[in-house]
Amino acid sequence: MEVKNQSSISDFLLLGFSEHQEQQPLLFGLFLGMYLVTLLGNLLIILAIGSDPHLHTPMYFFLANLSFVDTCFTCTIVPKVLVNIHTQQHTISHTGCLLQMYYFMALALLDDFLLAIMAYDRYVAICLPLHYTTVMCPQLLVATSWLCSNLLALSLTLQMAQLSFCASHSIPHFFCDVPPLLKLACSDTHTFQVTMLTEAILSGIIPLTCILVSYAHIMHTILRIPSAGRKHKVFSTCGSHLTVVTVFYGTLFLPEEQACEGGFVETV
Ligand SMILES: *[C@@H]1O[C@H](CO)[C@@H](O)[C@H](O)[C@H]1NC(C)=O
């Protein structure tokens, strides 16, 4: 096979869409279309927020950060899928695979942390409006999230780099996701799995708790507002955040196969 000739021993094969030869042009078009829509949509959001001084508030900065993260997220996965479908070579180098895994995890964690920060932002804005400017420190919150998500992703990626892959190098997926890589590893993955589980639980529970507690306080405050019109107005400032949260956690809780596709669609 020509694929073998040009690839080194340590390369991986991403076989996610390698079957169904006749559907390759369709897949290519579909991915390209979604890719362009995602890029365009997110860039428009960032531009709109950047250019309108009315939108220079922490909530919209967070939203712009979320768009930026989604743009990067798409860029770590889709271009490689497009190249692989186009060239019909499904290889990715060992380093490329680790990098993809690193960015995928770091950006997914960052998305998760930003959603929690946005919930906190809504909580402070609605429940402690008088303290908003003193309590809210967007730069610090964003910087901490970047740092945490990168450190968490780095620790897992460094551990993954230690694993050896001796038998198959074929990943039945369209990017270097952690579970399929782990299945291929032939060294002991126990430490890795313990680290991953700990990180997954922490990064799952802490932001979700933050979101739930914030909204519990928000609901409590809103229910005490006497006028129905004002109730609705206050609640509507949470609308865009609630939508993103629902989509994000909705796709997380799907079964694995669908979650991969859902996770991809979510960024669109
Ligand atoms: C991300 O948020 C920070 C803090 O609010 C802000 O200064 C920065 O401009 C935002 N980045 C983007 C790309 O909008």
The ligand as an SDF file (V2000), in Angstrom:
LIG
                    3D

 14 14  0  0  0  0  0  0  0  0999 V2000
  -10.9550   37.4930   26.5280 C   0  0  0  0  0  0  0  0  0  0  0  0
  -11.2810   38.0770   27.7630 O   0  0  0  0  0  0  0  0  0  0  0  0
  -10.3590   39.0550   28.2360 C   0  0  0  0  0  0  0  0  0  0  0  0
  -10.7640   39.4520   29.6340 C   0  0  0  0  0  0  0  0  0  0  0  0
  -12.0510   39.9760   29.6720 O   0  0  0  0  0  0  0  0  0  0  0  0
  -10.3540   40.2130   27.2660 C   0  0  0  0  0  0  0  0  0  0  0  0
   -9.4550   41.2070   27.7080 O   0  0  0  0  0  0  0  0  0  0  0  0
   -9.9530   39.7190   25.8810 C   0  0  0  0  0  0  0  0  0  0  0  0
  -10.0630   40.7400   24.9580 O   0  0  0  0  0  0  0  0  0  0  0  0
  -10.8600   38.5550   25.4520 C   0  0  0  0  0  0  0  0  0  0  0  0
  -10.3400   37.9610   24.2400 N   0  0  0  0  0  0  0  0  0  0  0  0
  -11.0420   37.9480   23.0910 C   0  0  0  0  0  0  0  0  0  0  0  0
  -10.4380   37.2420   21.9470 C   0  0  0  0  0  0  0  0  0  0  0  0
  -12.0920   38.4990   23.0010 O   0  0  0  0  0  0  0  0  0  0  0  0
  1  2  1  0
  1 10  1  0
  2  3  1  0
  3  4  1  0
  3  6  1  0
  4  5  1  0
  6  7  1  0
  6  8  1  0
  8  9  1  0
  8 10  1  0
 10 11  1  0
 11 12  1  0
 12 13  1  0
 12 14  2  0
M  END
$$$$
